[in-house]
């Protein structure tokens, strides 16, 4: 490789500007650690005139990111625009076709097209690196592909969306309802342009399926992930969880079973004093379990200019050092197309609904649960609200399919005055 590594950066938002700051401010450090000079050759963004807090005058400008990706003076195309299709996909494909290494922070692109892009990169002996796509500044991709490469990974779980964690912890700490904290997060700029990407669990699930591919040697399969967002979580749920010694987290979980690959992203109750339960604000945490290493916990900033730009530069530095690895740790041609599986492992559940305030209603609900093989551990009827009574139920461990049947049974009684919700209780 040349003694100079030239970057073409597409997308000059928070992360792109952060990358340029690192290149400008830490130039000597980057050279000492990589053995070559790292420079920015050209950039691309939607607006030339915007003040981004960095000096761009030394760099060529390309209005079309695909042309940037194909420039002769670009060795590494850094894609920081986002989006699963459109200019991001077209420019990354163009860069790989032109023999350029690619570094991206785009989890949506890889969650939907990762296998095809990995195949294209590896066929040309190119790097496609994406540390910044998962958990911000936490080097979880490197941990899985390198440090834990000798392990049979048995389970991955974690909090992978800082916005959802901010909303849930803010609701609890301030005693505020979901809608109010959602609007606060939006005003602070924490939410994606499409907020459902965050609160619907989609963004976090994009990250989970990428980790699953590395961990289990499987093809990325986003459509198979089971998703449940946080929009139905009320302040009463958070208070009830706290009373029982739990906190509610949007929790990702993946594991390989004899039936296939389980991948879920859903709100769960976790013990208050557990590492996941103690997680505050926008912080992310990934828990990895391997047959040799046991359990390790990675915790850090899940987003933001500095942490995410740091992850981008970690990938750039590996390329500068001449390191080439399979995109998902295992060669793309060997990644297995594994069937999706639904978990049937028993777990306790928290169920919340409101019931008609009438004789025999609780007996009807208990019968519906019993008919679904769901046993009640605790039941609490809260203060009446007119003709309805909020009811909280904690079950003994039972199968997810039985809980689903129980929820349908509750609704079939005609006694529920609100849509029942069920949250898994995960002991970690």
Secondary structure by P-SEA (a helix, b strand, c coil): cccbbbbbbccccaaaaaaaaaaaaaaaaaaaaccbbbbbccccccccccccccccccbbbbccaaaaaacccccbbbbcccccccaaaaaaaaaaaabbbbbbccaaaaaacaaaaaaaaaaaccccccccccccccaaaaaaaccccccccccccccccaaaaaaaaaaaaacccaaaaaaaaaaaccccccccccccaaaaaaaaaaaaaaacccccccccbbbbccccccaaaaaaaaaacbbbcbbbbbbbccccbbbbbbbbbcccccccccccccbbbbbbbcccccbbbbbcccccaaaaaaaaaaaaaaaaacccccccccccccccbbbbbbbccbbbbbbbbccccccaaaaaaaaaaaaacccccbbbbccccccbbbbbbbbccccaaaaaaaaaaaaaacccccbbbbbbbbcc
